[in-house]
Every structure is written in structure tokens, then in C-alpha cells.
Amino acid sequence: MLTLQDAKNRFSAVVEAALAGHPQEVTRRGKPAVVVVSAKEYHRLLKEARANRESFADHLMTFPVADVPRAEAIPRDVEF
């Protein structure tokens, strides 16, 4: 892990390490802030995430079906 200041001072080395397949984690104020990865790795991760994502409709279909009776109230007219 690198501090933000260290990453700024050694940015070329941080980029070279990321390009060599070693993600570089950077902290700010002692807390994890960002990870520097190569563009190739970033696009691979993005493609993988998109491939594993289910559609919202598929997600809704996983909910149990509830037999909810419909209200028999008559809707009122609305004026615009």
C-alpha cells in the first residue's frame, strides 16, 4: 500500500507496476482510496462484471409470488 504522497512522488513506478500486473493500492489519510490497475485489467474486470449481471426483470422474477387480492374500490376521477 502506498500513501497518496508516495504515489504522487513515484507515479511512473506505480504505473509500471500496474502495467506489470501488480495492482497498486493507494491510501488517503490512512484509509484505502483507490487502486491503480492497467487499462487491460480494468476492461477485463468491466466485461466480467457486465457478463455476470442479471437484468432487472430477471431479478424481479426471483421474488416469491404473492396472492394479493385486488382492491374493489372504484378509482376517482382526477382533473389536470
N, C-alpha and C positions, 0 to 999 in steps of 0.2 A: 504494500500500500504506500502511496505517495501523498504527501500533503499538496495542496494546491500550489503553494510557493515552489516546492521541489519540482512539480510537474511543469510549471512555467519556466523554471531555470533550465530544465533538461528536456524541453519539449521534443526536440529532434530524437533523442534517445527513447522517449515514451512512444513516439510514432513508430520508430524502428522496431521496438519490442512488440508492439501491437501487430505490425505487419509480419513479424516472425511467428505469429500465432500465440503470443502471450498477452492476454488482456491486461490492461493497466488500470487498477482501481485507484481513484483519486478521492481524497477526503477534503472536507472544508469544515473548519472549526471542530475537528476531531470526529466528524460524522461522515460516513460514506456519501459521496456526492455523485460521481459519475464513473463510468468505465469506458476506457478508450479501447476500441476494437477496430480491426481492419474493416474496410468497406465490404470486402468479400464475406467476412464473417457476419457483419451486420445484415447484409442482404440474405444470407443463408438463414439466419435466425428469423428474419421477417417472413420469408417464404414458408418456413416451417410453422410459424405461428398462424399464418393465414390458412395453411392446409389443415391444421388441427381445429380450426374454429368452426363451430356448428352455426347454422343460421338461426336467427331469432325465432322463426316459425318452428324449426325442429326443437328448439329449447322449450317453447310453449307446449308442444305436443307431449313433452315428458311429464307434464303436470297431471295428477290424477283427475279423472273426470268426476265432477260433482253433479249430482242430480238436483239442481236448484229449481224449485218451481217458479214459474213466471208470475210476476205481479199482475193482478187482473184489473188494476186501476186504469182508468181511461186518461190518456195524456191530455193536458190542457193546451189550448191554442196559445201560440206565442206571437206577439207583434214585434216587428222590427222597425 
